[in-house]
Amino acid sequence: MIMEMGSTKNIETIRQEGEIYTCPVCKYEDGFHVSFKLKGESNKAEVILICPSCHHRFRIGFTTDLL
């Protein structure tokens, strides 16, 4: 696990199985906030899920193109 700047918690990797809306750490069931971590000099960003309740952060293996 890698600790990211701006957070004291590690970003954990979770596997997508069906719909992702429950936090595996605290069991909060109303979905996640989303943040985008830029990848180098490109217009690509990694999608990071953040639990609104316990603030744990999760990688899900998704990237997106930014304009």
C-alpha positions in Angstrom: 0.0 0.0 0.0 1.2 3.5 -0.8 0.6 6.5 1.4 -0.5 9.5 -0.7 0.2 13.1 -0.1 -2.6 14.9 1.8 -3.7 11.8 3.6 -2.5 9.9 6.7 -4.1 6.7 5.5 -3.0 4.3 2.8 -4.9 3.8 -0.4 -6.2 0.2 -0.5 -7.0 -1.7 -3.6 -10.5 -3.2 -3.9 -11.9 -5.4 -6.6 -15.0 -4.4 -8.5 -17.7 -6.9 -8.1 -21.2 -5.7 -9.1 -22.0 -2.2 -7.8 -19.5 -0.6 -5.4 -21.4 1.4 -2.8 -20.4 -0.1 0.6 -17.2 0.7 2.3 -15.3 -2.5 3.1 -13.8 -0.9 6.2 -16.7 0.8 8.1 -19.6 -0.7 6.1 -21.1 2.8 5.2 -23.7 2.0 2.5 -24.4 5.3 0.7 -21.6 5.4 -1.9 -18.3 7.2 -2.2 -16.8 10.5 -3.0 -14.5 10.4 -6.0 -11.1 12.0 -6.5 -8.7 12.0 -9.5 -4.9 11.4 -9.1 -3.0 12.7 -12.2 -0.7 10.2 -13.8 2.6 12.0 -14.8 2.5 14.5 -17.6 -0.4 13.0 -19.5 -4.1 13.8 -19.4 -4.8 10.5 -17.7 -6.0 10.3 -14.1 -6.6 7.4 -11.7 -10.0 7.3 -10.1 -9.9 7.1 -6.3 -12.9 6.3 -4.1 -13.1 8.0 -0.7 -15.6 6.9 2.0 -17.5 9.9 3.3 -17.8 8.3 6.7 -14.4 6.9 7.6 -12.4 8.6 4.9 -10.5 5.5 3.8 -9.4 5.7 0.1 -9.6 2.9 -2.4 -8.1 2.1 -5.8 -10.5 0.3 -8.1 -8.3 0.0 -11.2 -10.1 2.7 -13.2 -8.5 5.5 -15.1 -10.1 8.4 -17.1 -8.9 10.9 -19.7 -9.1 14.5 -18.6 -9.7 17.3 -21.1 
